Amino acid sequence: MARTETSNKLSQAELPEVNFSDYGDVRYLHLGTEWVQGSMLLDKPFDIELEYVQRMMVWLLFIQTGTVARRHAMQLGLGSAALTKFCYKKLKMKTTAIELNPQVVTACRLWFKLPQDDLRLKVVMADAAQEIRKPEYRGMVDALQVDLYDHEAAAPVLDSADFYADCRELLGEDGLMTVNLFGRDSSYIRSLEKIAEAFGPESVWAFKPTREGNTIVLAQREPTRPDRTELGQRAEVIESRFGLPAKKWLRLFKPVC
């Protein structure tokens, strides 16, 4: 959850109510509507349940698996903390999450098993558009995961070329950004054009949409074209070590340009 780039900071009274629902072995996060803002497997709280959220981890294909634990992951928008928990618990990464709504942070700690902050984990309650401009983050992030939707889930609330340029400034030399693009508006192409403007068209990759309409886009700080054999080998390691369906990703994921 985050505000639009042009609005003033929302007051506590204007932030949507945060609640959850359980269905079978899955718990879902809601922001005042029936729209699902995240989920958690009750018996495996540190796994990633939703397919599109799993795809947000596709950046793993682009780095040496043995270096993952030495890297820094950042999430813009906490959701149900699935990405934050996975990077922190499963990948053993330094992990920073930025979330505007303090109720979401409280809900994640009460209902979605989000650990308390420590030397590797930091949850910052702030406006992502402003927070990421701080000099202390510049060039310090290896994997940036952007999933910023309001309670209506109509379109990304931060979605300008300037915002994506700020995201690029966060990344180290081989850093990568993944973005969830979803909405009832026909905004995917416009968002893709803005990402390409900020990162360069040769840096942008995309999945085919999920059945629910989520399209995950990846942008590289510096463009590369990894060998397909190498990607296949990394996918096998990712599946065996982290339980993500990385071999399937290779059939659904390709450069945009």
Beta strands, then each sheet from edge to edge (+ up, - down):
strand 1: 19-23
strand 2: 26-30
strand 3: 36-41
strand 4: 72-76
strand 5: 94-99
strand 6: 121-125
strand 7: 141-146
strand 8: 171-181
strand 9: 204-207
strand 10: 215-220
strand 11: 253-255
sheet 1: 1+ 2- 3+
sheet 2: 6+ 5+ 4+ 7+ 8+ 10- 9+ 11-
end
